Amino acid sequence: MSTQFAIDNTKRILHISEVERGLGCDCYCLVCNERMVAKKGPERDHHFAHESNKQECITNHETLLHKFAKRVIKESGGLAVPEHTGMPLPYWFLFDRVEEEMRIGTIRHGSVIPDLIGYNGNASILIEVAYSSFADDAKIQKLEVLGLRALEINLRCYDPENFVVEAAKEAILNNLSTKKWLFAPTEKQRSYTEEKLVIKGIWVFLRYLPWGDLAIRVGAFNPEVNAIVKDIAKRYWGRWNPTYKNWIIPNRWIEQARNDVLAVADAA
């Protein structure tokens, strides 16, 4: 199968229809990183070929679709999502940031590694891109236990012989018929476990968010305590959320961050 995808020098995945002909495409093989030639003649289907004319590297179309969908969603800054029990109408979910394939969950309830996680403030959506492998009951049950809102995008019809960039983008971003909720908790189903402690006489709140991250908030302004919490948050790649005035610690670091906060807390 002739390959229809390559990457540019920034690792951005590109379809053959998005580049100029020949070596001017400035593209490289996703597998071996050799320079690619965009073959766009009148007789054969358009495709990429290695500059050395060696045999094509083996690629998986589903993996390529995942990469393409990630690029499209990141560049759009959001996507349309269907209605669910907590939201009676379809709406556009705008992302502050998007993370790829980050493990979230707990040791007790298990974890998942979605294709993407889109964040807006303290809200998030897990996004799965499906071509031949779709979420099974076990995965959906795990999402329900963890309380994680997750969306699946069905790209089954976009096979290598039937791939049109603009149609695929439409399916990924705007087409609601290609999307379904794997799990979408209502407001009542969303639970926040909160832990309170005191540092130098000031209340500090640790809130465990439904999607696995940890929010740390200082109850009252105190320069010394704020500096302590900021130092711990930065230590574990925390980000400041000005809307809620708290630090958000990524799931993978919450136990370490919590232990550091406990270590500086006042004795009970």
matplotlib code that plots the C-alpha trace (Angstrom):
import matplotlib.pyplot as plt

x = [0.0, 1.4, 1.7, -0.5, 1.1, 4.4, 5.7, 7.4, 10.5, 8.3, 6.9, 3.5, 1.7, 0.6, -1.6, -0.3, -3.1, -1.7, 1.7, 3.4, 4.8, 8.3, 11.0, 9.5, 7.1, 10.0, 8.6, 10.0, 9.0, 7.2, 9.0, 12.7, 12.8, 14.2, 13.3, 10.2, 9.1, 5.5, 4.5, 1.6, 1.5, -1.5, -1.4, -1.0, -2.7, -0.8, 1.5, 4.8, 7.9, 11.4, 14.0, 16.3, 13.4, 13.7, 10.8, 8.1, 8.2, 5.3, 2.7, -0.6, -3.5, -5.3, -2.1, -1.9, -5.5, -4.8, -1.9, -3.9, -6.9, -4.7, -3.2, -6.6, -8.0, -5.0, -5.0, -8.7, -8.6, -11.8, -14.6, -18.3, -19.7, -23.1, -25.7, -25.7, -27.7, -25.8, -26.0, -29.3, -27.9, -24.8, -22.1, -18.6, -16.0, -13.2, -9.8, -7.2, -4.7, -4.6, -2.4, -1.6, -1.8, -1.4, -2.2, -4.9, -6.7, -5.9, -4.1, -7.3, -9.7, -7.3, -6.2, -6.7, -4.6, -6.8, -5.6, -6.2, -7.4, -8.8, -9.0, -11.1, -10.4, -11.2, -13.3, -11.9, -12.9, -11.1, -11.1, -10.7, -10.2, -11.5, -11.0, -11.0, -10.6, -13.5, -14.0, -15.3, -17.5, -14.6, -13.1, -16.4, -17.0, -13.6, -14.5, -17.7, -15.9, -13.3, -16.1, -14.2, -16.1, -15.0, -15.9, -15.3, -14.9, -15.7, -13.5, -14.1, -15.1, -11.9, -9.8, -6.7, -8.6, -11.4, -9.5, -10.4, -8.7, -11.6, -14.2, -12.0, -11.6, -15.3, -15.9, -13.4, -14.5, -18.1, -19.9, -22.0, -23.0, -19.4, -19.2, -20.7, -20.2, -18.5, -19.4, -20.7, -21.5, -24.2, -23.4, -24.8, -22.6, -19.4, -17.8, -15.0, -13.1, -11.5, -8.9, -8.2, -5.0, -3.2, 0.1, 1.4, -2.1, -3.7, -6.2, -5.0, -7.5, -6.6, -9.3, -9.2, -10.8, -12.9, -10.4, -7.6, -5.7, -5.2, -6.2, -4.4, -5.9, -4.8, -7.8, -6.6, -3.9, -0.6, 2.7, 4.6, 2.1, 1.4, 5.1, 5.3, 2.4, 3.6, 7.1, 5.5, 3.2, 6.0, 8.1, 5.5, 4.7, 1.6, -0.3, -2.0, -5.7, -6.6, -10.3, -10.4, -7.2, -5.7, -2.8, -3.6, -1.2, -1.2, -2.5, 0.9, 2.4, -0.5, 0.8, 4.2, 2.7, 0.3, 3.1, 5.2, 2.2, 1.7, 5.3, 5.0, 1.6, 1.1, 1.0, -2.6]
y = [0.0, 3.4, 5.6, 8.7, 10.3, 11.7, 14.2, 17.6, 18.8, 19.7, 16.2, 17.4, 14.7, 15.6, 13.9, 13.7, 16.1, 18.8, 19.1, 20.3, 17.9, 16.4, 17.1, 20.5, 19.0, 18.8, 15.7, 12.6, 9.0, 8.4, 5.2, 5.7, 9.5, 9.3, 12.2, 11.6, 12.5, 13.5, 11.6, 13.5, 12.5, 12.1, 8.3, 6.7, 7.5, 10.3, 8.9, 9.5, 7.5, 7.4, 9.6, 6.5, 4.6, 1.8, -0.4, 1.4, 1.1, -0.7, 1.5, 0.9, 3.0, 3.2, 4.6, 7.1, 8.1, 8.6, 10.9, 12.8, 13.2, 14.5, 17.1, 18.3, 18.6, 20.3, 22.8, 23.5, 24.1, 22.1, 20.0, 19.6, 17.0, 15.3, 15.9, 13.8, 13.5, 16.4, 18.6, 18.4, 20.0, 19.5, 22.0, 23.0, 22.1, 24.6, 23.4, 25.4, 22.6, 19.1, 16.2, 13.0, 9.5, 10.4, 7.7, 8.7, 6.9, 5.4, 2.2, 1.2, 1.6, 1.1, 3.5, 4.3, 5.9, 7.8, 9.1, 12.7, 14.6, 18.1, 20.5, 23.6, 25.0, 22.2, 20.3, 17.7, 15.2, 12.0, 11.4, 8.0, 7.8, 4.4, 2.8, -0.9, -1.2, 0.2, 0.6, -2.6, -3.0, -3.5, -0.1, 1.7, 0.2, 1.5, 5.0, 4.9, 3.8, 6.6, 9.1, 10.2, 11.8, 10.1, 10.5, 8.1, 9.2, 6.6, 6.9, 3.5, 4.7, 6.6, 3.8, 4.4, 4.1, 6.5, 9.2, 12.9, 15.3, 17.8, 15.1, 13.5, 16.9, 17.4, 14.0, 14.7, 18.2, 18.9, 15.7, 14.5, 11.2, 10.0, 10.6, 8.8, 9.2, 6.2, 7.8, 11.3, 11.8, 14.1, 16.8, 14.6, 11.7, 13.8, 13.4, 15.4, 14.0, 16.7, 16.6, 19.5, 20.3, 23.2, 24.8, 27.5, 28.1, 28.4, 25.9, 24.1, 22.0, 19.0, 18.1, 14.9, 15.7, 13.1, 12.8, 11.9, 15.2, 16.9, 20.5, 22.3, 25.5, 27.8, 28.9, 32.4, 34.6, 34.1, 34.8, 32.2, 29.4, 30.4, 30.1, 26.7, 25.4, 26.9, 25.3, 21.9, 22.3, 23.4, 20.5, 18.2, 20.2, 21.8, 24.5, 27.6, 27.9, 31.6, 31.0, 28.7, 30.1, 26.6, 24.5, 21.5, 18.6, 15.9, 12.5, 10.8, 13.0, 13.4, 10.9, 12.6, 16.1, 15.0, 13.5, 16.7, 18.8, 16.5, 16.7, 20.5, 20.5, 21.4, 18.5, 17.5]
z = [0.0, -1.0, 2.0, 2.0, 5.2, 6.1, 8.6, 8.2, 10.1, 13.1, 13.3, 12.1, 10.2, 6.6, 4.0, 0.4, -0.7, 1.7, 0.2, -3.0, -5.5, -5.3, -2.7, -2.2, 0.2, 2.7, 4.3, 6.1, 6.7, 9.9, 10.5, 9.4, 9.0, 5.5, 3.2, 1.2, -2.3, -3.0, -6.1, -7.6, -11.3, -13.6, -13.9, -10.4, -7.1, -5.3, -2.6, -0.8, -1.6, -0.1, -1.8, -2.1, -3.8, -1.2, -0.3, 1.7, 5.5, 7.1, 8.7, 10.3, 9.0, 12.4, 13.9, 11.1, 11.7, 15.4, 14.6, 12.0, 14.3, 17.2, 14.9, 13.7, 17.2, 18.6, 15.7, 16.0, 19.8, 20.3, 18.7, 18.6, 21.0, 21.2, 23.9, 27.0, 30.2, 31.8, 28.7, 26.7, 23.5, 21.3, 22.0, 21.1, 23.7, 23.6, 24.9, 26.9, 26.2, 24.8, 26.1, 24.2, 25.6, 29.3, 31.8, 34.2, 37.0, 40.3, 41.6, 43.3, 40.3, 37.5, 34.8, 31.1, 28.4, 26.0, 22.7, 23.8, 26.9, 26.2, 29.1, 29.7, 33.1, 35.6, 33.0, 30.6, 27.9, 27.1, 23.4, 21.7, 17.9, 16.5, 13.2, 13.7, 17.5, 19.6, 23.3, 24.9, 28.0, 30.3, 29.3, 29.5, 33.0, 34.1, 32.8, 34.8, 38.0, 37.5, 36.6, 33.5, 30.7, 27.4, 23.8, 20.9, 17.3, 14.7, 11.6, 10.2, 6.7, 6.2, 4.9, 2.8, -0.5, 0.7, 2.5, 1.8, 4.2, 4.4, 4.9, 7.6, 9.4, 9.3, 10.8, 13.6, 14.5, 13.5, 12.6, 15.5, 13.8, 14.1, 17.8, 20.8, 24.6, 26.2, 29.5, 30.4, 34.1, 35.2, 37.7, 40.5, 39.4, 39.5, 42.9, 44.4, 47.3, 49.3, 52.1, 54.4, 56.3, 57.9, 57.0, 59.4, 60.6, 57.1, 55.7, 52.5, 50.5, 48.4, 45.9, 43.9, 40.5, 38.6, 35.8, 38.2, 38.7, 42.1, 42.8, 45.7, 47.0, 49.9, 51.9, 52.7, 51.2, 53.0, 51.1, 53.0, 52.6, 49.0, 48.2, 49.8, 47.8, 44.6, 45.1, 45.6, 42.6, 40.3, 41.5, 39.9, 36.8, 38.3, 36.4, 38.0, 37.3, 37.8, 37.6, 40.6, 42.2, 42.6, 41.4, 39.2, 39.6, 36.8, 37.8, 37.6, 40.3, 42.8, 45.4, 45.5, 45.6, 48.4, 50.4, 50.1, 51.3, 54.2, 55.1, 55.7, 57.3, 60.9, 63.4, 64.2]

ax = plt.figure().add_subplot(projection="3d")
ax.plot(x, y, z, "-o")
ax.set_aspect("equal")
plt.show()
